Amino acid sequence: MKRDAIDLGNVHIPTLFRIYLVPTLLGMLALCAVTATDGIFVGRGCGSDALAAVNICISPTMVMMGIGLMLGVGASVVSSLHLAAGNIKAARLNITQALLVATVLAGLFLIATLSSPRHTALLLGSSESLMPLVLDYMPWIFATCVFQIWCAIGLFIVRLDGSPKYAMWSNVLPGLLNVILDYLFIFPLDMGVRGAALATFLSCMTGGVMVLVYLVFLASDLRPAKLKISLTSLRLTLRNIGYQCKIGISALLGEATMGVLMLMGNLGFMRYIGNDGVGAFSIACYYCPFAFMIGNAIAQSAQPIISYNYGLGERSRVVSTEKLAIITALICGGAVTASFSLLPELMVGLFLDTHSEAALIAIAGFPVYSTAFVFFIFNLTAIGYFQSIEKALPAIIFALLRGVIFLVPSFILVPKLLGINGIWMALSVSEIMTSLCISAYYLYNRLRPGAHS
């Protein structure tokens, strides 16, 4: 495989951004299709209770995916800076350490959660009536975390190595495989939610293996390095991982936001409505990753350009890239909001009969829910910028605001004021408040004496 020729320091910024964005966006949307296809087949083949059971299991996997993104962002930014300085060996060392530590953490997660799956299900908010379905789905979907975490880290490295198209196919092919296996396992073989989980496991395994094959056999510069086994090597690994986590922790918080969103929404709907409310909210949760991945695709496409040019001291190219990313985020956010507002029956109808109780709740809630997405995608893009230029503290603060500090109180307080619509609106309140904070921070730094324009 010939490495794509991408000159991060000289190619015209709009051209460079397009080269990264198109395959990254298509690949990430294909990855979302893995989750959405599960939902469509589960909803049509198993019913709204099965959708609710699947939704209960997803939030811990998002936290693990967040750990992968944290290490992926950190390793990619650090490796970009090393590449700009001509130190390929240090770049290879950082990506190897990230992959190794992430694999160990995924193994510990499986031991902690699957040693007592019933207890884990209760902690996640499962009712007794949903318990059999949850226990069918949980083991396989949790096991996918190993492969998802390899993809989360590895795809950053594949793109940085100059192969965004290979990264795209590492998402697209598993997504297509998942569609085929979902249909086969749920309908002809009648395996229910366990079949959906198994289909996801096999498709994610395919993506993980594709990434490892590239890194080990096809990479131009960023192949894994051999690690020494010594106390000095261990200290070096811990130091490097600590710095990667510092840079990328806001990516973990961004993914954890999805988990918190699902957990708080499930608890809220279970309290106010019951299983049908959780089933309705689960449909929204199948679509929400599309918005999340669009924001991630924009941020990740800008990241290698920004980090590399930041390492070279080319401030004008850094600013141009971020302006283009923000404009793209606003346009994409508007498109997602319009889809939720104008096409709720069509979107819900893919998952459930639109006359069912859960579907009616979702159709009524989608237009309210949609107001979040312009701000949602803008926030992800802005946080990605701070990560790319090693400004870890503002990235962490803004990620905490949208993921916990604003989000949890919004799910508690807004429904008390507005009832069911308040549950749908909680995400919007959190994202709007975060956008205001990001804008205020930007204006403060732009207007203060001595600041760069």
MIMARLO-820153 format. One line per 2 residues: number of its first residue (from 1); for each residue x, y, z of C-alpha. Coordinates in pm, whole numbers, plus 50000, padded with zeros to 5 digits. Each point is the difference from the previous one (the first is absolute). Example, Ala and Ser with C-alpha at 12.3 -4.5 7.8 and 13.67 -1.06 7.14 Angstrom:
// residues 2
1 = 51230 49550 50780 ~ 50137 50344 49934
END
This chain:
// residues 453
1 = 50000 50000 50000 ~ 50136 50337 49902
3 = 49981 50266 50266 ~ 49786 50299 49902
5 = 50215 50307 49921 ~ 49883 50268 50247
7 = 50220 50300 50076 ~ 49855 50140 50322
9 = 50226 50304 49994 ~ 49942 50133 49646
11 = 49678 49876 49835 ~ 49720 50262 49979
13 = 49794 49973 50321 ~ 49652 49945 49844
15 = 50145 49728 49776 ~ 50182 49839 50292
17 = 49690 50013 50223 ~ 49787 49843 49725
19 = 50255 49721 49947 ~ 49963 49906 50368
21 = 49634 50084 50060 ~ 49829 49806 49720
23 = 50141 49652 50078 ~ 49998 50065 50376
25 = 49636 50109 49998 ~ 49889 49713 49777
27 = 50191 49750 50212 ~ 49855 50128 50326
29 = 49646 50006 49865 ~ 50051 49641 49891
31 = 50113 49921 50355 ~ 49676 50156 50129
33 = 49815 49772 49762 ~ 50124 49704 50209
35 = 49804 50131 50298 ~ 49702 50134 49806
37 = 49959 49678 49801 ~ 49988 49808 50325
39 = 49721 50225 50115 ~ 49797 49973 49681
41 = 50019 49620 49991 ~ 49946 49965 50375
43 = 49702 50235 49996 ~ 49839 49832 49700
45 = 50094 49646 50098 ~ 49976 50006 50381
47 = 49789 50303 50106 ~ 50034 50311 50218
49 = 50096 49810 50318 ~ 50301 49859 49816
51 = 50095 50353 49890 ~ 49982 50110 50363
53 = 50220 49708 50107 ~ 50261 50084 49736
55 = 49999 50365 50107 ~ 50068 49902 50361
57 = 50316 49811 49897 ~ 50154 50264 49777
59 = 50116 50271 50244 ~ 50297 49804 50150
61 = 50127 49919 49649 ~ 49997 50371 49923
63 = 50222 50067 50299 ~ 50246 49738 49871
65 = 49983 50154 49653 ~ 50074 50331 50168
67 = 50316 49855 50153 ~ 50105 49892 49652
69 = 49929 50346 49860 ~ 50189 50161 50287
71 = 50311 49796 49928 ~ 49946 50033 49624
73 = 49983 50380 50014 ~ 50293 50019 50240
75 = 50221 49761 49803 ~ 49910 50169 49671
77 = 50076 50354 50123 ~ 50328 49894 50163
79 = 50099 49796 49693 ~ 49916 50294 49770
81 = 50235 50222 50197 ~ 50275 49736 49989
83 = 49955 49956 49625 ~ 50021 50377 49949
85 = 50333 49986 50187 ~ 50117 49701 49794
87 = 49999 49757 50295 ~ 49821 49696 49854
89 = 50129 49764 50270 ~ 49833 50200 50278
91 = 49674 50014 49801 ~ 50000 49620 49958
93 = 50072 49950 50368 ~ 49702 50212 50105
95 = 49749 49819 49781 ~ 50125 49660 50119
97 = 49964 50100 50364 ~ 49647 50130 49937
99 = 49886 49675 49836 ~ 50150 49783 50273
101 = 49853 50194 50293 ~ 49657 50018 49836
103 = 49993 49623 49946 ~ 50081 49939 50368
105 = 49725 50240 50110 ~ 49746 49829 49774
107 = 50087 49665 50158 ~ 49952 50141 50350
109 = 49662 50143 49896 ~ 49881 49658 49882
111 = 50106 49836 50326 ~ 49828 50267 50211
113 = 49667 50000 49815 ~ 49953 49639 49889
115 = 50102 49834 50326 ~ 49648 50090 50123
117 = 49789 50102 49698 ~ 49670 50013 50190
119 = 50144 50243 50254 ~ 50143 50208 49713
121 = 49658 50008 49830 ~ 49829 50121 50319
123 = 50258 50278 50041 ~ 49927 50112 49643
125 = 49628 50038 50076 ~ 49852 49676 49865
127 = 49657 49902 50124 ~ 49927 49635 50086
129 = 49780 49967 49693 ~ 50287 50107 49773
131 = 50265 49792 50180 ~ 49993 49688 49772
133 = 50045 50216 49691 ~ 50278 50203 50162
135 = 50188 49686 50103 ~ 49971 49860 49646
137 = 50148 50316 49849 ~ 50260 50109 50255
139 = 50286 49744 49976 ~ 50049 50026 49623
141 = 49960 50377 49980 ~ 50244 50055 50286
143 = 50253 49769 49832 ~ 49998 50228 49693
145 = 50175 50265 50210 ~ 50340 49840 49937
147 = 49965 50046 49623 ~ 49828 50338 50025
149 = 50286 50135 50207 ~ 50255 49877 49743
151 = 49803 50183 49731 ~ 49960 50314 50209
153 = 50379 50031 50039 ~ 50115 49838 49678
155 = 49790 50208 49761 ~ 50160 50321 50129
157 = 50338 49847 49923 ~ 49897 49868 49658
159 = 49882 50349 49898 ~ 50315 50161 50140
161 = 50213 49748 49807 ~ 49839 50135 49683
163 = 49724 49748 49926 ~ 49658 50156 50075
165 = 49840 49781 49732 ~ 50116 49681 50170
167 = 49862 50140 50327 ~ 49667 50058 49824
169 = 49983 49640 49873 ~ 50089 49873 50346
171 = 49665 50147 50105 ~ 49797 49941 49683
173 = 50067 49627 49956 ~ 49915 49907 50362
175 = 49685 50210 49968 ~ 49887 49813 49690
177 = 50084 49666 50164 ~ 49789 50098 50300
179 = 49695 50064 49780 ~ 50027 49653 49846
181 = 50059 49820 50330 ~ 49723 50190 50181
183 = 49746 49889 49743 ~ 50129 49641 49999
185 = 50014 49957 50380 ~ 49676 50180 50090
187 = 49765 49883 49726 ~ 50093 49667 49832
189 = 50182 49865 50309 ~ 49762 50164 50254
191 = 50280 50072 50252 ~ 49837 50317 50140
193 = 50211 50262 50179 ~ 50281 49749 50050
195 = 50027 49976 49620 ~ 50022 50380 49973
197 = 50280 50007 50257 ~ 50187 49718 49824
199 = 49970 50183 49666 ~ 50150 50313 50156
201 = 50279 49797 50161 ~ 50102 49838 49669
203 = 49984 50325 49802 ~ 50202 50194 50259
205 = 50254 49717 50012 ~ 50039 50038 49623
207 = 50068 50373 50036 ~ 50248 49947 50283
209 = 50193 49739 49802 ~ 50010 50227 49692
211 = 50155 50279 50209 ~ 50262 49770 50152
213 = 50089 49855 49658 ~ 50064 50353 49870
215 = 50212 50104 50298 ~ 50211 49682 50003
217 = 50042 49932 49627 ~ 49900 50304 49791
219 = 50091 50315 50195 ~ 50261 50227 49845
221 = 50140 50168 50313 ~ 49774 49923 50296
223 = 50050 49628 50053 ~ 49989 49871 50360
225 = 50337 50003 50172 ~ 50149 49724 50212
227 = 49976 50094 50369 ~ 50276 49916 50245
229 = 49909 49819 50321 ~ 50166 50195 50280
231 = 49917 50245 50278 ~ 50131 50284 49787
233 = 49774 49897 49712 ~ 49703 49974 50236
235 = 50065 50350 50138 ~ 50029 50135 49644
237 = 49673 49831 49902 ~ 49816 50141 50301
239 = 50138 50347 49932 ~ 49898 49990 49633
241 = 49656 49855 50072 ~ 49944 50266 50266
243 = 50075 50275 49751 ~ 49782 49838 49733
245 = 49714 49979 50249 ~ 50049 50366 50096
247 = 49963 50104 49636 ~ 49723 49756 49913
249 = 49793 49979 50319 ~ 49742 50238 49859
251 = 49938 49741 49726 ~ 49926 49745 50273
253 = 49767 50248 50163 ~ 49834 50061 49662
255 = 49927 49630 49953 ~ 49905 49967 50367
257 = 49748 50278 49937 ~ 49816 49757 49772
259 = 50001 49742 50277 ~ 49877 50252 50259
261 = 49736 50121 49754 ~ 49868 49647 49951
263 = 50012 49912 50369 ~ 49824 50319 50116
265 = 49743 49977 49721 ~ 49926 49636 50078
267 = 49955 50078 50370 ~ 49782 50302 49923
269 = 49770 49822 49756 ~ 49978 49693 50221
271 = 49890 50226 50285 ~ 49747 50207 49806
273 = 49862 49744 49749 ~ 50158 49654 50036
275 = 50125 49751 49741 ~ 49827 50176 49706
277 = 50178 50325 50089 ~ 50338 49824 50008
279 = 49917 49835 49668 ~ 49917 50341 49848
281 = 50318 50156 50134 ~ 50204 49705 49871
283 = 49905 50097 49642 ~ 50137 50350 50059
285 = 50314 49842 50143 ~ 50051 49801 49682
287 = 50001 50324 49800 ~ 50204 50208 50243
289 = 50329 49822 49913 ~ 49961 50127 49643
291 = 50018 50358 50130 ~ 50285 49901 50231
293 = 50195 49837 49718 ~ 49946 50300 49770
295 = 50150 50225 50268 ~ 50281 49750 50056
297 = 50067 49971 49626 ~ 50036 50377 49968
299 = 50226 50023 50306 ~ 50211 49698 49899
301 = 50037 50125 49642 ~ 50125 50335 50123
303 = 50223 49848 50271 ~ 50300 49875 49796
305 = 50004 50325 49797 ~ 49980 50219 50311
307 = 50244 49798 50212 ~ 50262 49971 49725
309 = 49990 50370 49912 ~ 49989 50095 50367
311 = 50321 49800 50042 ~ 50154 50195 49709
313 = 49882 50335 50142 ~ 49775 50071 49698
315 = 49727 50189 50189 ~ 49817 50126 49691
317 = 49943 49644 49875 ~ 49879 49894 50345
319 = 49745 50285 50011 ~ 49882 49938 49643
321 = 49943 49631 50072 ~ 49799 50067 50315
323 = 49780 50264 49830 ~ 49920 49752 49725
325 = 49924 49729 50257 ~ 49761 50227 50196
327 = 49811 50102 49684 ~ 49968 49633 49904
329 = 49875 49916 50350 ~ 49727 50266 49988
331 = 49878 49885 49658 ~ 49997 49633 50102
333 = 49829 50080 50332 ~ 49727 50188 49816
335 = 49945 49703 49768 ~ 49965 49757 50293
337 = 49758 50232 50181 ~ 49788 50034 49686
339 = 49984 49621 49959 ~ 49875 49944 50356
341 = 49750 50288 49973 ~ 49854 49924 49657
343 = 50022 49620 49974 ~ 49920 49852 50343
345 = 49743 49747 49873 ~ 50236 49872 49730
347 = 50293 49973 50243 ~ 49799 49826 50271
349 = 49821 49780 49748 ~ 50326 49829 49907
351 = 50009 49851 50350 ~ 49639 49948 50108
353 = 49643 50000 49874 ~ 49911 50369 50018
355 = 49669 49917 50173 ~ 50169 49834 50297
357 = 50011 50189 50330 ~ 50381 50027 50005
359 = 50004 50130 49642 ~ 49739 50268 50073
361 = 50203 50124 50297 ~ 50312 50020 49782
363 = 49822 50178 49712 ~ 49874 50266 50239
365 = 50342 50040 50163 ~ 50234 50012 49700
367 = 49930 50366 49899 ~ 50070 50109 50359
369 = 50314 49783 50017 ~ 50128 50140 49668
371 = 50078 50347 50136 ~ 50319 49863 50157
373 = 50193 49896 49691 ~ 50137 50326 49859
375 = 50157 50070 50339 ~ 50090 49632 50051
377 = 50214 49981 49685 ~ 50146 50349 50050
379 = 50114 49908 50352 ~ 50170 49679 49885
381 = 50187 50189 49727 ~ 50111 50280 50234
383 = 50121 49753 50265 ~ 50191 49809 49731
385 = 50182 50323 49909 ~ 50122 50050 50357
387 = 50122 49640 50007 ~ 50189 50046 49674
389 = 50205 50295 50130 ~ 50076 49837 50338
391 = 49763 50225 50196 ~ 49883 49716 50218
393 = 49845 50201 50285 ~ 49732 50190 49802
395 = 49921 49682 49804 ~ 49949 49808 50326
397 = 49791 50276 50159 ~ 49765 50034 49702
399 = 49967 49622 49969 ~ 49910 49978 50371
401 = 49745 50279 49962 ~ 49812 49828 49718
403 = 50049 49647 50133 ~ 49924 50033 50370
405 = 49979 50345 50155 ~ 49722 50132 49776
407 = 49856 49671 49871 ~ 49913 49819 50324
409 = 49822 50297 50164 ~ 49815 50064 49672
411 = 49854 49648 50007 ~ 49898 50046 50363
413 = 49864 50357 49996 ~ 49858 50064 49651
415 = 49748 49709 50014 ~ 49869 50138 50330
417 = 49915 50322 49818 ~ 49884 49862 49662
419 = 49906 49636 50064 ~ 50073 49749 49722
421 = 50116 50273 49760 ~ 50257 50096 50262
423 = 50170 49660 49963 ~ 50025 50054 49626
425 = 50126 50357 50051 ~ 50266 49926 50262
427 = 50274 49938 49742 ~ 49925 50331 49826
429 = 50026 50196 50323 ~ 50338 49843 50079
431 = 50147 50050 49651 ~ 49879 50361 49967
433 = 50151 50094 50335 ~ 50330 49837 49899
435 = 50003 50187 49667 ~ 49953 50328 50185
437 = 50295 49918 50226 ~ 50224 49908 49704
439 = 49905 50322 49819 ~ 50067 50209 50311
441 = 50341 49835 50045 ~ 50088 50065 49635
443 = 49896 50367 50016 ~ 50187 50052 50327
445 = 50323 49861 49853 ~ 49957 50194 49675
447 = 49934 50335 50169 ~ 50245 49985 50292
449 = 50321 50208 49963 ~ 50280 49818 49821
451 = 49772 49732 49853 ~ 50049 49875 49644
453 = 49729 50090 49754
END
